[in-house]
Amino acid sequence: MDNLVYIFIIAAGAAILFNLVFRRYGIPTIIGYIATGIFISQLFGLKNNHDLSFVAEFGIVFLMFTIGLEFSIKHLMSMKKYVFIYGPIQVFATGFVCSLLSVYIFDIDMKGAIIIGFALSLSSTAIVLKTLNDNGHISKHYGRKVLGILLFQDIAVIPLLLMIDIFNAKDGSISSLIFTSMISAVILIVILYFIGKYILSRVLHLVVSANSKEIFITTILFTVIGSSFLAHYFGFSYSLGAFIAGMLIAETQYKHQIETDLIPFRDLLLGLFFITVGMQINFSVIASNLFIVVSILIAVLIIKALIIYLFLMISARKKVALKAALSLAQVGEFALAIFTLLSVKGMADDKTLQILTAVVIISMVLTPFVLKNVSKIADKMEEQDKLNKVIDPINEQDEMQELVNIDIPEHKEHFIVCGYGKLGREIVRQLKAKNCSYIVLENDLSLVERGKNSNDNVYYGNAVQKTTLEKAHIKSCIATIIAVSNEQKSELIANSIKDLGYNVNTIIRFADTIEKGLYTDFGDKFYLVKEREAVANAIIGKALECKINNNLNQG
């Protein structure tokens, strides 16, 4: 026990050091955690620790819970095309090709090859969703397609785990196992649905009425862990229970507060998960089978990217399809869990699984760098789209940083601008031109520093937090303008403003009808501005101004 504590302290210090150094060069924190795992394994001679892996697995559990929160039934149905059409096409097509490839390369039986092939078809939910959320690309066209496919992949993990048990079952028990699993699934869903609809909402109401944040967070942690263990009891993954619980809570009014409070726990446990990923890297296996590892890595990345690109190109622009393909080309963390099960069941030899584990981890390490430059890569590979080239800046700041103390002088009859990105800076410029009083809230330190250098009234704070909005004197403001590009964060800020109950005028930009649907029940004080219409109005306004000037010159 003392040794485990010692390892934990060293790992925490190493993670801080690695990430501070890496952040200076724009390297994502995920790589810092993986590097920490490699350092720890080499320093202490560890390859992994069962207890540590068990705790780290709950990083994925909390991630799946927050994904479930984002996918209420209404939201899920609005993306049914991405989830239930694109998802199955990607999983089955990639799984089929990779299964044949596994038979050819590893010379194993078809049952093991099918499991390996479909495991390789899965992408990294943890890395892709975190990166897309951080850089604001989750609300873009390619981001929605990626999100839909990832969601189906997460659902597909369940039958894949079931297939391992079916293939490993003795003769005559397969039909019984399938029947038992179906019954267990129905019972699990019914129990969680009943708890979520008739018990949990009432419990949450009582907890909120107690006005204690500690009790609220404890209740949510109990809900997540309890639903996970309930799913595990019925023979399913911990993640499935957490995902279903998240979807049920998404239908309640407490969704956004829960999401805000859980993010620190999720990110901390995800960091621990990636440390254990780094601990699994076996350099001796990679060195002795370097050609095979590199060959399989390149083959899998190309196969996945090509399949996704080809079927998305039918219904989307080439550049959108290419961005989605590059985002999903890697192999995900669930594949590591599946390979572990194959080893336990004796369905594949250790050398094969070590090679595959190396392929998965290397692909995961490469992913943040690909995602960081996905727009640049797509632009270079699609030269014919140069006129439409848009490269969005990527902020590596964690969107849910804890609120730091801010001291804002008292303001009245002012505007609050949430976000100091491109749109936020343009809004500030126009407010200054009209001599309007304003306050900008931004939680990216580099943008805050940029605002201070420009003598703009920018303060460091997270607008999702109600206390930040209070410190910005929202009660006495003329209007709040949400100028963030991230759909998820925009909705969280809007809900925080709504929950304050001050009936403040709030202006929100939205990209499409799916995003607009998130604000249908926000009331008449929330004004929605469509991006394309705003641009069109600005162009027409400038054109009419030119016409007036032209008439004056002719006169």
Solvent accessible surface area in square Angstrom, and as a share of the most:
residue,aa,sasa,rsa
1,M,177,0.79
2,D,123,0.64
3,N,93,0.48
4,L,50,0.25
5,V,69,0.40
6,Y,121,0.46
7,I,10,0.05
8,F,120,0.50
9,I,106,0.54
10,I,52,0.26
11,A,10,0.07
12,A,42,0.32
13,G,39,0.38
14,A,12,0.09
15,A,9,0.07
16,I,110,0.56
17,L,114,0.57
18,F,55,0.23
19,N,18,0.09
20,L,116,0.58
21,V,69,0.39
22,F,39,0.16
23,R,78,0.29
24,R,200,0.73
25,Y,163,0.62
26,G,21,0.20
27,I,39,0.20
28,P,8,0.05
29,T,34,0.20
30,I,5,0.03
31,I,19,0.10
32,G,0,0.00
33,Y,54,0.21
34,I,3,0.02
35,A,21,0.16
36,T,0,0.00
37,G,0,0.00
38,I,45,0.23
39,F,82,0.34
40,I,1,0.01
41,S,3,0.02
42,Q,104,0.46
43,L,98,0.49
44,F,56,0.24
45,G,65,0.63
46,L,40,0.20
47,K,98,0.42
48,N,57,0.29
49,N,41,0.21
50,H,153,0.68
51,D,85,0.44
52,L,22,0.11
53,S,35,0.23
54,F,80,0.33
55,V,69,0.39
56,A,1,0.01
57,E,66,0.30
58,F,18,0.07
59,G,0,0.00
60,I,6,0.03
61,V,0,0.00
62,F,6,0.03
63,L,5,0.03
64,M,7,0.03
65,F,0,0.00
66,T,5,0.03
67,I,10,0.05
68,G,0,0.00
69,L,0,0.00
70,E,31,0.14
71,F,2,0.01
72,S,12,0.08
73,I,97,0.49
74,K,133,0.56
75,H,16,0.07
76,L,15,0.07
77,M,85,0.38
78,S,52,0.34
79,M,2,0.01
80,K,115,0.49
81,K,99,0.42
82,Y,33,0.13
83,V,0,0.00
84,F,91,0.38
85,I,90,0.46
86,Y,10,0.04
87,G,0,0.00
88,P,30,0.19
89,I,76,0.39
90,Q,0,0.00
91,V,6,0.04
92,F,120,0.50
93,A,36,0.28
94,T,0,0.00
95,G,0,0.00
96,F,129,0.54
97,V,58,0.33
98,C,0,0.00
99,S,6,0.04
100,L,89,0.44
101,L,42,0.21
102,S,3,0.02
103,V,48,0.27
104,Y,185,0.71
105,I,62,0.31
106,F,31,0.13
107,D,129,0.67
108,I,29,0.15
109,D,92,0.48
110,M,96,0.43
111,K,98,0.41
112,G,0,0.00
113,A,0,0.00
114,I,42,0.21
115,I,0,0.00
116,I,0,0.00
117,G,0,0.00
118,F,37,0.15
119,A,0,0.00
120,L,4,0.02
121,S,0,0.00
122,L,3,0.02
123,S,2,0.01
124,S,0,0.00
125,T,1,0.01
126,A,0,0.00
127,I,0,0.00
128,V,0,0.00
129,L,9,0.05
130,K,32,0.13
131,T,10,0.06
132,L,1,0.00
133,N,26,0.14
134,D,21,0.11
135,N,14,0.07
136,G,5,0.05
137,H,1,0.01
138,I,15,0.08
139,S,11,0.07
140,K,70,0.29
141,H,98,0.44
142,Y,4,0.02
143,G,0,0.00
144,R,7,0.02
145,K,16,0.07
146,V,0,0.00
147,L,25,0.12
148,G,0,0.00
149,I,0,0.00
150,L,1,0.01
151,L,2,0.01
152,F,32,0.13
153,Q,3,0.01
154,D,7,0.04
155,I,63,0.32
156,A,13,0.10
157,V,6,0.04
158,I,28,0.14
159,P,68,0.43
160,L,7,0.04
161,L,38,0.19
162,L,46,0.23
163,M,51,0.23
164,I,1,0.01
165,D,57,0.30
166,I,23,0.12
167,F,45,0.19
168,N,61,0.31
169,A,31,0.24
170,K,163,0.69
171,D,147,0.76
172,G,77,0.74
173,S,41,0.26
174,I,67,0.34
175,S,83,0.54
176,S,65,0.42
177,L,51,0.25
178,I,67,0.34
179,F,133,0.56
180,T,74,0.43
181,S,15,0.10
182,M,121,0.54
183,I,78,0.39
184,S,17,0.11
185,A,30,0.23
186,V,89,0.51
187,I,72,0.37
188,L,1,0.00
189,I,91,0.46
190,V,89,0.51
191,I,57,0.29
192,L,10,0.05
193,Y,106,0.40
194,F,106,0.44
195,I,65,0.33
196,G,7,0.07
197,K,106,0.45
198,Y,102,0.39
199,I,77,0.39
200,L,18,0.09
201,S,36,0.23
202,R,165,0.60
203,V,58,0.33
204,L,0,0.00
205,H,106,0.47
206,L,122,0.61
207,V,15,0.09
208,V,69,0.40
209,S,76,0.49
210,A,58,0.45
211,N,139,0.71
212,S,31,0.20
213,K,112,0.47
214,E,127,0.57
215,I,86,0.44
216,F,11,0.05
217,I,35,0.18
218,T,86,0.50
219,T,20,0.12
220,I,1,0.01
221,L,42,0.21
222,F,154,0.64
223,T,18,0.10
224,V,0,0.00
225,I,69,0.35
226,G,32,0.30
227,S,7,0.05
228,S,0,0.00
229,F,90,0.37
230,L,46,0.23
231,A,0,0.00
232,H,92,0.41
233,Y,174,0.66
234,F,44,0.18
235,G,64,0.62
236,F,25,0.10
237,S,22,0.14
238,Y,21,0.08
239,S,11,0.07
240,L,29,0.14
241,G,0,0.00
242,A,0,0.00
243,F,13,0.05
244,I,24,0.12
245,A,5,0.04
246,G,0,0.00
247,M,23,0.10
248,L,36,0.18
249,I,1,0.00
250,A,10,0.08
251,E,100,0.45
252,T,30,0.17
253,Q,152,0.67
254,Y,24,0.09
255,K,16,0.07
256,H,25,0.11
257,Q,63,0.28
258,I,0,0.00
259,E,1,0.01
260,T,17,0.10
261,D,13,0.07
262,L,1,0.01
263,I,5,0.02
264,P,53,0.33
265,F,72,0.30
266,R,26,0.09
267,D,26,0.14
268,L,129,0.64
269,L,30,0.15
270,L,4,0.02
271,G,2,0.02
272,L,26,0.13
273,F,24,0.10
274,F,3,0.01
275,I,13,0.06
276,T,4,0.03
277,V,0,0.00
278,G,0,0.00
279,M,1,0.00
280,Q,47,0.21
281,I,15,0.08
282,N,34,0.17
283,F,99,0.41
284,S,78,0.50
285,V,26,0.15
286,I,22,0.11
287,A,74,0.58
288,S,88,0.57
289,N,17,0.09
290,L,98,0.49
291,F,172,0.72
292,I,64,0.33
293,V,0,0.00
294,V,62,0.36
295,S,45,0.29
296,I,4,0.02
297,L,16,0.08
298,I,88,0.45
299,A,30,0.23
300,V,1,0.00
301,L,43,0.22
302,I,102,0.52
303,I,31,0.16
304,K,0,0.00
305,A,19,0.15
306,L,94,0.47
307,I,29,0.14
308,I,0,0.00
309,Y,39,0.15
310,L,91,0.45
311,F,24,0.10
312,L,0,0.00
313,M,67,0.30
314,I,151,0.77
315,S,59,0.38
316,A,23,0.18
317,R,127,0.46
318,K,95,0.40
319,K,7,0.03
320,V,14,0.08
321,A,0,0.00
322,L,14,0.07
323,K,23,0.10
324,A,0,0.00
325,A,1,0.00
326,L,33,0.17
327,S,0,0.00
328,L,0,0.00
329,A,10,0.08
330,Q,4,0.02
331,V,0,0.00
332,G,0,0.00
333,E,5,0.02
334,F,23,0.09
335,A,0,0.00
336,L,10,0.05
337,A,54,0.42
338,I,1,0.01
339,F,5,0.02
340,T,81,0.47
341,L,63,0.31
342,L,0,0.00
343,S,49,0.31
344,V,112,0.64
345,K,74,0.31
346,G,62,0.59
347,M,30,0.13
348,A,14,0.11
349,D,76,0.39
350,D,99,0.51
351,K,120,0.51
352,T,8,0.05
353,L,11,0.06
354,Q,65,0.29
355,I,4,0.02
356,L,1,0.00
357,T,17,0.10
358,A,5,0.04
359,V,0,0.00
360,V,0,0.00
361,I,1,0.01
362,I,48,0.24
363,S,2,0.01
364,M,0,0.00
365,V,39,0.23
366,L,76,0.38
367,T,4,0.03
368,P,0,0.00
369,F,77,0.32
370,V,45,0.26
371,L,1,0.00
372,K,61,0.26
373,N,50,0.26
374,V,1,0.00
375,S,7,0.05
376,K,99,0.42
377,I,52,0.26
378,A,0,0.00
379,D,9,0.05
380,K,151,0.64
381,M,118,0.53
382,E,14,0.06
383,E,86,0.38
384,Q,121,0.54
385,D,25,0.13
386,K,125,0.53
387,L,181,0.90
388,N,88,0.45
389,K,99,0.42
390,V,92,0.53
391,I,64,0.32
392,D,34,0.18
393,P,83,0.52
394,I,38,0.20
395,N,59,0.30
396,E,34,0.15
397,Q,38,0.17
398,D,46,0.24
399,E,24,0.11
400,M,19,0.09
401,Q,41,0.18
402,E,116,0.52
403,L,51,0.25
404,V,65,0.37
405,N,149,0.76
406,I,21,0.11
407,D,130,0.68
408,I,12,0.06
409,P,82,0.52
410,E,128,0.57
411,H,34,0.15
412,K,136,0.58
413,E,122,0.55
414,H,0,0.00
415,F,37,0.15
416,I,0,0.00
417,V,0,0.00
418,C,1,0.01
419,G,5,0.05
420,Y,3,0.01
421,G,25,0.24
422,K,127,0.54
423,L,75,0.37
424,G,0,0.00
425,R,56,0.20
426,E,65,0.29
427,I,31,0.16
428,V,1,0.01
429,R,142,0.52
430,Q,83,0.37
431,L,18,0.09
432,K,87,0.37
433,A,77,0.59
434,K,144,0.61
435,N,142,0.73
436,C,40,0.24
437,S,48,0.31
438,Y,19,0.07
439,I,0,0.00
440,V,0,0.00
441,L,3,0.01
442,E,17,0.08
443,N,11,0.06
444,D,6,0.03
445,L,96,0.48
446,S,69,0.45
447,L,24,0.12
448,V,13,0.08
449,E,109,0.49
450,R,122,0.45
451,G,0,0.00
452,K,99,0.42
453,N,115,0.59
454,S,59,0.38
455,N,134,0.69
456,D,17,0.09
457,N,40,0.20
458,V,0,0.00
459,Y,34,0.13
460,Y,33,0.12
461,G,2,0.02
462,N,3,0.01
463,A,4,0.03
464,V,5,0.03
465,Q,40,0.18
466,K,70,0.30
467,T,78,0.46
468,T,0,0.00
469,L,0,0.00
470,E,72,0.32
471,K,74,0.32
472,A,0,0.00
473,H,46,0.20
474,I,1,0.01
475,K,148,0.63
476,S,40,0.26
477,C,17,0.10
478,I,68,0.34
479,A,6,0.05
480,T,0,0.00
481,I,22,0.11
482,I,2,0.01
483,A,5,0.04
484,V,21,0.12
485,S,74,0.47
486,N,6,0.03
487,E,15,0.07
488,Q,23,0.10
489,K,18,0.07
490,S,1,0.00
491,E,12,0.06
492,L,2,0.01
493,I,1,0.00
494,A,0,0.00
495,N,16,0.08
496,S,9,0.06
497,I,4,0.02
498,K,83,0.35
499,D,78,0.41
500,L,33,0.16
501,G,60,0.58
502,Y,70,0.27
503,N,108,0.55
504,V,13,0.07
505,N,46,0.23
506,T,0,0.00
507,I,57,0.29
508,I,0,0.00
509,R,31,0.11
510,F,13,0.05
511,A,28,0.22
512,D,30,0.16
513,T,103,0.60
514,I,44,0.22
515,E,0,0.00
516,K,93,0.39
517,G,26,0.25
518,L,23,0.11
519,Y,9,0.03
520,T,102,0.59
521,D,101,0.52
522,F,17,0.07
523,G,54,0.52
524,D,123,0.64
525,K,62,0.26
526,F,26,0.11
527,Y,105,0.40
528,L,55,0.27
529,V,59,0.34
530,K,53,0.23
531,E,70,0.31
532,R,167,0.61
533,E,101,0.45
534,A,40,0.31
535,V,87,0.50
536,A,49,0.38
537,N,107,0.55
538,A,67,0.52
539,I,108,0.55
540,I,101,0.51
541,G,36,0.35
542,K,118,0.50
543,A,52,0.41
544,L,98,0.49
545,E,86,0.38
546,C,75,0.45
547,K,123,0.52
548,I,102,0.52
549,N,70,0.36
550,N,74,0.38
551,N,78,0.40
552,L,129,0.64
553,N,126,0.65
554,Q,138,0.61
555,G,99,0.95
